[in-house]
């Protein structure tokens, strides 16, 4: 009997894990307007559900990276799944805002270990020249989760009530736990590599991590803002909001895979910078939504450009980090930390707003993110590069 290919098996397990984590995370998106009404939540409290999730990711990511390196990635991922199933059941039976926040925080803690340990497995199984394709496939799992989550939650909620989506989520988490338990094996290593973030403290690596914060902020802030915008401007129901987000994830899912294959063959920095600029432009145009067709057109553009920005950046950081003998667990933990910081910064950036559906919301946020993009480019790439050029010239003159 032919033995399964370890690479393909690992890639399937990682992709399915990210799919389930993202699906469970996104279940709340189409329910936000009704949750806000049911529990009498303010705008700040709604955003708080995203802030607490991101805060949990930020706090526990360094711990998850350390444990993945010390104990192995498989047991850490299994523990995360058990926590995900429990937090989903807790969500199903909440009776007030404190319980909502607790359930959301536990979701964040559970997702942290899955993302950190899961993504680190890519470097265990795939060489640098194959990581773009592998990362694109894993991100397609993320898009599939975002595709399935909102429509599933909206439909099940409209027909079976508040508890039903989260009971389904707990069941899916258990299925993920069983798959990881029986299919995933840790790669054997002679000894655990020293875990340290020190090799990552270089201008280029920090610059790319900062760009992840910007991109993650844009992707995350859409989730608490756009549902209210769609409800106020287009009169969408929870199901319609869910399917609109589903359309966005269809686009990103397709182009995550395409961009991953292209990234292995092309200049990654050019892909990253050019497509982040185009992502910012499409993000600012979300305020011009006039009807469903315009909404879908802009979401298409945002999804395509974001995919071509986001997929190359992690393999590129991983390749750079190998030159400095950085621990893969530390690299992927740093990526997770950067992405989590964006998830925190995005919702926090709209806290001062009393209304989330005004025409100025997306242009104002796009201007803020553009300033951050410009600052990162100058201080982490342009100035250090200029210093290297001057140092090289001085060395030649000295000779």
PEURFEN-V953448 format. One record per helix or strand. SS is the DSSP state (A for helix, B for strand). FROM is the first residue (numbers start at 0). TO is the last residue. Records with the same first field share a line. If there is no record, write none. Layout:
SS: FROM-TO ; FROM-TO
This chain:
A: 5-25 ; 28-37 ; 42-70 ; 72-91 ; 96-124 ; 127-159 ; 161-182 ; 197-199 ; 202-233 ; 237-262 ; 267-287 ; 291-322 ; 327-348 ; 359-397
